[in-house]
Amino acid sequence: MNPLLLTDGYKLDHRRQYPDGTTLVYSNWTPRRSRLEGVDEVVFFGLQYFIKKYILEDFERYFFQQPKEKVIAAYARRINNYLGPNQVGTEHIEALHDLGYIPMVFKALPEGASVPLRVPVFTIYNTKPEFFWLTNYFETLLSAVVWLPCTSATIAKQYRKILDGYANDTSSQSGFVDWQGHDFSMRGMAGIEAGLTSAAAHLLSFTGTDTIPAVDFLETYYNADSGRELVGGSVAATEHSVMCMGTTDGEFETFRRLVTEIYPAGIISIVSDTWDLWRVLTDYLPRLKKEISDRNGKVVIRPDSGDPVDILCGNPRSEHENERKGVIALLWEVFGGVVNEKGYRELAPCIGAIYGDSITLDRAVAICERLKQNGYASTNVVLGIGSFTYQYNTRDTFGFAMKATYGEVNGSGREIYKDPVTDDGTKRSAKGLIKIVRDHDQYKMIDQVSWAEEATGELQEVFRDGKLLIDWTLQQIRDRVRK
């Protein structure tokens, strides 16, 4: 598809609505509010993908490299059928095709940076006066592509903070946190691009993922090198269809075959609540203790139903002893482990647990806290983070918006802004040109600056007139996120 059609319909004729003599539109993209309690900074991620995928790939392939007559005819057909009789015209589209590149500047903060609310993460403006209309024409496409990876990167960092904090308090294996948050979200995301960009954002804070193409995504758009760094990985694992096919009567044999014949070494994750989780923990595992203990690897038990806090850590309100103990305590009774120097129990290396259903930030805290209270290290469990976490969001989760704050008409600059009297202040925009500075190691916006001031500060040109100027690597971005 011609990427110029990847926009909202009302954008099509804004070119004629700007004042006569308009030659420049300068806009910014900013997180304006947070709907997540305690989160007041956003991790910036995804603009480099947008530039490479849409400007340098799609515009080249589906617009500039196509015959002009074909592009213009298709554009005119779509607009005329869509709007009916109109005066939008095609001359500006023809002129862009003749130019042969996107005449824009993107200035951005470094990807992976944590940016306070109401501080712009990038600005955009046109470099040729006749293409002033292009700046905000890009708003729809930019917003649709970039808000999700920023949002998922921010949420993943919150999980990382939680898991790091409890590992520091209770565990001797703080490095295990790289694997402790595992992305299970792809099947529940709103399409493949959402799955890829979100999963890539998850991998800024963790290395565990079941979204295989996220690794290719980061290699393609963020210079990841799987030969030199661990981009993302997973382990062998079963699903309910596998366990069901072994039948109820044959469930023990399924477990035995998995840990002794199919996977005699390495890590194997076995979904364990197809029928009776407590029977698995108190009957099958004790009978397989020697085989599991003698393996060169780890068997990971995966419950998948119920309240994950109670299932993993025990439900003190239950009438049943096994349910009061929970998965981790029952595994300890069978396999034991060590008490680390911090005074918390760590399961034997041959056994572990993962819970991959209904995990939220609050539940991650609750699981780690209850394990701590029960005397267990937080790293005894892996948490699967799914689409409820990464897809149950909108652009308004962090109030992302692109707003024009400066323009030039007939050679004169205009500082422009919006501040609706009926709003609570969320939609109040900056005014004029923008400069971002570092103040006590935190980004701060200064608006209403001159062009000379705008040229300084923390915003860096990452794209100008068809050329990518800065090409961040995954490792650079991870370093910023995890600093």
N, C-alpha and C positions, 0 to 999 in steps of 0.2 A: 504493500500500500504506500502511496505517496505520503510521507510523514507530515506534509502540510495539512493533510486531512485528519490528523490525530489531534483534534482540538475541539473545543466547545463551539457550537454553532454561532453563538453571539460574538465570537472573536472575528468572524469573517469580514465584517464591514467596519471594524473600529478604525481602520486606516483613514476612512473618510470622516470619521467623527472627531478625531483630534483637531485642534485649531489649525487653520491654514497657516502654513509656514513652520509647522512642527518638523524638527530635524533630529531630535534625540529623545529617547525615553530610557530612563535609568531606574531599574527595579532591584529589589532585594527579596530574598527568601528567608523567612524567620519563623522559629518556633515561638508562639506567643503565650502559651499557657500549658499547664500539665494537669491531666486528670488522674495521675498516679500519685498517691500520697507519698510525700517525702522525696519525690524526684523533681529536681529543679534545674537539671542540666540535661542536654540532649547530646548523644554521640552522633557526630556528622559522618555520614557514609552514603555513597551511592552516586555522587555527581560524576565521578570519573567513568563509571559504567554508563551513565546516561550519555556523556559526551562521545565515548568510543562507540557505543551501540547505535545511538540514534543519529548523531551528527556525522560521525566519521564513517559509519557503515551504512545505515539506512538511507540517509540523505544522498550519499554517493550512489548507492546501488539503485534506489527506486526513484530518484529525482534527477540529480545532475548527470548521471550516465545514461539516462533514458532520452530518446529523441524528444526534442522540445515540443513538437507538434502533438506527440502522443500524450505527454504529461499535461499539456494545457487543455487538450480536448477532454481528457478524463476529469480534470479539475473542473472545467466549465460544466460538463455534464452533471457532475455530482452537485455542484452549488446551485445550478439552475433547477434541477429536480428537487433539491432540498428546500430552497427558499422561494421558488416560483420567480416571477418577474422581479429583477433586482438590478442594482447598479454596482455590484461588487467589482466586477471587471476582472480581467486576467493580466493586465499590463504589468502590475507589480510582481506577479508570479513569473511572467516571462523575463522580467529584468533580473530576478534572482537567479533563474536558470542560466541566463547569459553570463552573470557574474561568476558562477561556478563554485562558489563556496558560501558558507554562512558568515556574514559580516557582523560578528558579535564578539564581545569580550565577556568572559566569565572570570570573576575574581573570587577566590574562596579561601576559607580557613583550611588548615590541613585536615584531610580525612582521618577519622579516628579521634579527633579532638573532642573533648567534652565542653559544650558551649552553654552558658546560662540562657535561660528563657529571655526572650525579647532582644537577643543579640543576633543579628543576621549571620547566617553561615556562608552565604555567597551573594554576590551582586552580578547583574547582567545588564549590558547596554549595547546599542548598535554602534558600529564604527563608520558607517556611511549614511549620510543624512537621508537619502531616499528610502532607507530601510528602517526608519524609526518604528514602523508598525510591527516589526518582527519581534521586538523585545517581549511584549506581553502576549503576543500570539503564541509564544512558547510556554506560557504559564500552565496550561492544561496538561501538556505532555510532561513537562518537568515535574509538576506536582504529583501526577499519577505514578511516575516512576520512582521518585526519590523519597517520598514520605515514609514508605514502608521500611526500606532498609535502615533509615535513621531510627525509626521507632523500634524495630527489632534489635538493632545494635544497642540501643539505650536499655531495653528491657534485659537483654542478655548480660549487660554489664551489671545490672542490679542483682541478677542471680549470682554472678561471679563474686560480687561483694559479700553476699550472704554466705556462700559456700567457703570463700577464703576466710571470712571471719571465724566461722565455726571450726574450720580445719586448724587455724592458728591456735584456737583455744583447746581443742580436744584431740588432735591427731598428730602422729609422727610422719604423716605422708602428705604434706601440703601440696606436693607436685601432682598428686592424684586428682586435684580439683580440675586440671585440664580436661579430664575425662568425665568428671562427675556430673556435669550438665550436658545431656545428650539430646540432640535435636531429632524429634520424631514427628515433625509437623507437616511434611510435604503433602501427604494425602489429603490434608484438611485445608490447604491453602487455596486462595481464590485464583487458581490458574498456575501454570508452570513458572511464569516470570515472578509472581509473588513468592512461590516456593523457593526459587533460586536466590532472589535478592535477600529474602529473610534468612535463609539458611546460611548464606555467605556472611550476613551480619552476625549470626550466632557464632560463627567460627572466628570472629574477632576476639571473643572471650573464651572460647573452648575449642577442643579438637574433636569432640565426639559428635558424630552426625550420621544419620541414616539417609541423608539427601546426597546421594552420590554425585549428581551433576553440579553441586555447589563447589566441589573441588575443581572441576573444569572451568566453572564460572570465574573462580579466583585466579586460576592460571591464565585465562584469556584476558580478563579485564583488570587484574591487579597484580600481575607479574609474580604470582606465587610459583614456587619452584619445588614440586613434589619430590625431586631428587635430592634436595638439600634441606627441606623443612617438612615437618608434619603439618600438612594443610588440614586434613580431616580424615577420620577413620572410624571403623566400627568393628564388631566381632560377629562370629557365627551365632545365630539365634533361631529359635523355633517360633511358630505361631500356633494359634488354636487349631487350624485345620490339620496340622501335623499331629498334634496331640490327640485330636478327636479320631483321626484315622487309625490310631493305634488301639482304639476302643477303651472303654472304661476298665474292663477286666485286664486289658493288656497295658495299662498305664505304667505300672512298675517296670515292665519289660522295655517300654519305650525309653524311660529314664536310663535303665541299665545299658541299653544299646547305644544311646547317645553318648554316655560318658566313658564307655569302655571300647566300643567298636568304631563309631563314626568319628568321634573326637577324643581319641585317647590322650591328646595333649592340647594345650592352648586354652583359650577362653571359649566357653559355650554358655549362652544365656537360654534358659529353658522356661517358657511360660508354664506356670505351675498351679493356676487356679481354674483350669478347665472344668474340674469337678470339685475336688476337695483339697484346698490348699493345706489345711492342717494335717491331713493324712500324709501328704507329700513330706511335710516337715518332720512329722513324728513317727512315720513308718518307713517310707521309701528311703529317705536320706540316711537314717541310722543303719538300714540294711546295706546301703552302698557306701558307708563311711570309709572303709578301707580302700575301695576302688577310687573314690574321690580324693582321699588324702594322698594316695600314691601317684596320682596324675601329676604331670608337669604342666600345671596350668590352673585355671580357676573355673568352677561351676557357679554360675550366677542364677539365683532363683528369682523369677519374675512374677510376682502377684500382679493382677491387672484389674481387680474389681474391689469396690468398697471404698471406705474412707482411707486414703493412703497413710494418714498420720496414725490412725488406730491399727491398721493392718501391719505396718512396719514396726511401730513402737509399742504396741499393746493398747488395748482398750480397758482401762481400769473399771469401767461400768459393766463389762460383760459378765454373764453368768458362767461362761466357759473358760476353763483355765488356759487353754492354748490361745484364745483370743485375748485374754488379759496379758499374756506374755508378749505376743507379737512375733513377727518374723525374725528380727535380729536376735532377740533373746533365745528363741528356739534354735536358731542356727548355732549360737554360742553353746547351748547345752549339748549339742551333738559334736561340734568340731572344735570348740574352744578357741584359743588364740593367746594373745599376750595383753598384759596391762602396760601401756606405754608410760614413759617418764612423766607425762602430764596426769597420769592416774586414770586414764580411760581405756576401756577394753576395745581391742582391735581383733576382728575375726581372723582365724587362720587364713593364710594366703590362698588356700585351695577353695574357699567358699566366699560368696558375696551375695548381694541382692540389688535389684533394680526395680524401680516403680515408674512406669511410664504412662500413667493415666491420671488425668485430673490434677496434675501438679500446677500450682500457681506460686507466685512470690510469697504469699502469706503461708501457704502450706509448706513451702521449702523452709521457711523460718520455723514453723511449728514442728516439722519432722526433726530438724537439726537440734532444736531446743529440747524436745522431749528425749531424743537420744542422749543428749548431754546430761539431762536430769537423771536418766536411767544409768548413767555411767558408761556410755558407749561413744566412741569416736564418730564424728559425723561422716567420715569417709568410708564407713561400712556400707553405705548405700550410694547408688547412682540414681539420679533423677532424670527421667525422660521428659523433655519439655516439648509440648505439642502445639497444635494449631489453636487451642483455646488461648494459649499465651500469645502466640505470634499473629494470629489472624483476627482475634476478637478485639480489633482496634480499628480506628479510623484516622483520617488525616487530622481530626480534631483531638485525638489523644494528646498530642502536643501542640495543637493549634497552628499547624504549619500554614503559611500563607505567603504568596508573592504579591508585593505591592510596589507600585511606582512611587518614587519620592522626589524625583527631579526630572526636568525636561528642558528642552531648549526650543524656543519659538522665535523665528525671525532674528536669530543670532543672540537672543537674550535668554539667560537662564531663569528657570522658575522652580523655586522650592515648593513642592506640592506634598500634601499629606491628607489623611482621612482621620476623623475623630467624631464618630456619630454620637449625637447628644443622647440617643436612646440606648447606647451601649454602656457596659460596665467598665470600659477602659481596655478590654481585651483587644478590640479591633483598632485602637488608636495606633497609627503607624508612626514610623520615624519621619523626618522631614529633611528634604534636600539630600546632598551627597553625604556619604557615610565613610567613616574611618573606624577600624577596630584596633584597639590597643590592649596591651597586657597590663593589668593593674593588680598587684599582689598575686601574681600567677593565675589570674582569672581574666577572661576576655570581657571587654567593656566596649560598648558602642558610643561613638560620638557622632552626632548628625549635624547638619547645617555647616559642613566644612567646605573649603575651597577645593578646586581640582588639584592644586598643589598638595594640600593636606591629604586628599583622598588617595593620592599616589603613594603615600607612606602607610605605615601601620602593618597589621597582621594579614590583611587580605592580599593574596598573591594571585597574579594572572595565571590561570591554569589553561586557558584557551583564548586564542585570538585569531580571527579571520581564517578559520579552517584548519588551524594547527594546534595540537595538544602541546602545551608548554611544560607541564609537570606531570610525571607519570609515577604515582605512588606505588609502592610495593606492599604486599600483604604484611610483611614483617615490620615495615615502618608504621603501618596503621595499627597493628597489634601492639607495638611498643607504646604507642600513644594511649590506646584504650586501657592497657594494663599498668600504666605508670602509677 
